[in-house]
């Protein structure tokens, strides 16, 4: 009985840790002098993501990938780890 309880506790801890780390992180360089806030859908959950103006930074989108970001120039699919270049409101994955 004690072994089953320990196994259940371990399983619960592993499941909680895996769901807590579900996120997509990308690095970007925004060449434009304006912030962009676009809608992102990750695992069916809609959220917004903001890319700051005239900067190189990382942004983390909560939810498991892949995430689809809907920009003014079309949609971009992100799995995590990509480098993005933003210029004139268009996103280029490098």
C-alpha distance (Angstrom), angle and dihedral (degrees) to the residues before:
residue distance angle dihedral
X1 . . .
X2 3.80 . .
X3 3.83 90.5 .
X4 3.82 91.9 52.0
X5 3.80 90.8 49.6
X6 3.82 91.1 50.5
X7 3.81 91.4 48.3
X8 3.82 91.6 50.1
X9 3.80 91.1 48.8
X10 3.81 91.1 50.8
X11 3.80 92.3 47.2
X12 3.81 91.7 50.1
X13 3.80 91.4 49.6
X14 3.81 92.0 49.8
X15 3.79 92.8 49.4
X16 3.81 91.8 49.0
X17 3.81 91.5 49.3
X18 3.80 93.7 49.1
X19 3.80 93.9 50.5
X20 3.81 92.4 45.6
X21 3.79 91.9 56.9
X22 3.80 95.7 50.1
X23 3.79 103.3 124.1
X24 3.78 142.0 117.9
X25 3.81 116.5 -130.4
X26 3.80 122.9 -169.9
X27 3.80 134.1 175.0
X28 3.80 117.7 -132.3
X29 3.78 143.2 -177.6
X30 3.80 112.8 -153.4
X31 3.80 107.7 -160.8
X32 3.82 92.6 -178.1
X33 3.79 124.8 92.3
X34 3.81 93.1 -127.5
X35 3.78 136.7 71.8
X36 3.78 118.8 -113.9
X37 3.79 122.5 -148.9
X38 3.77 113.6 -172.2
X39 3.80 136.0 172.0
X40 3.79 117.8 -103.6
X41 3.82 127.4 -167.6
X42 3.81 117.1 -158.0
X43 3.81 119.8 175.2
X44 3.79 89.9 -17.4
X45 3.82 93.7 -53.1
X46 3.81 116.4 120.2
X47 3.81 119.0 -142.9
X48 3.78 137.9 150.6
X49 3.79 128.8 -111.7
X50 3.81 126.9 -162.2
X51 3.78 125.8 -152.3
X52 3.82 111.3 -161.7
X53 3.80 121.7 -129.2
X54 3.81 124.3 -98.7
X55 3.78 96.0 -3.6
X56 3.75 147.3 108.3
X57 3.80 111.8 -131.3
X58 3.79 146.0 129.5
X59 3.77 126.1 -104.1
X60 3.79 128.0 -163.7
X61 3.80 121.0 -150.6
X62 3.80 113.1 -159.5
X63 3.79 114.5 -127.2
X64 3.76 135.6 58.3
X65 3.77 118.3 -70.5
X66 2.83 154.1 -70.6
X67 3.81 94.9 63.1
X68 3.78 124.6 -172.2
X69 3.81 114.3 -144.9
X70 3.79 114.5 -161.4
X71 3.82 108.8 -146.3
X72 3.80 129.1 178.4
X73 3.82 88.2 -103.1
X74 3.82 96.2 48.3
X75 3.78 139.5 -73.0
X76 3.79 127.0 -48.5
X77 3.82 124.0 -161.2
X78 3.81 115.1 -143.1
X79 3.80 125.5 -169.2
X80 3.80 96.6 175.1
X81 3.77 132.9 -89.8
X82 3.80 95.8 54.2
X83 3.79 124.3 137.4
X84 3.80 112.2 -133.8
X85 3.78 129.2 -160.4
X86 3.81 114.7 -160.0
X87 3.80 118.2 -163.8
X88 3.82 128.9 156.9
X89 3.81 88.9 -4.9
X90 3.79 93.1 -58.6
X91 3.80 123.4 119.8
X92 3.78 120.0 -142.1
X93 3.81 118.5 -170.4
X94 3.80 110.8 -142.8
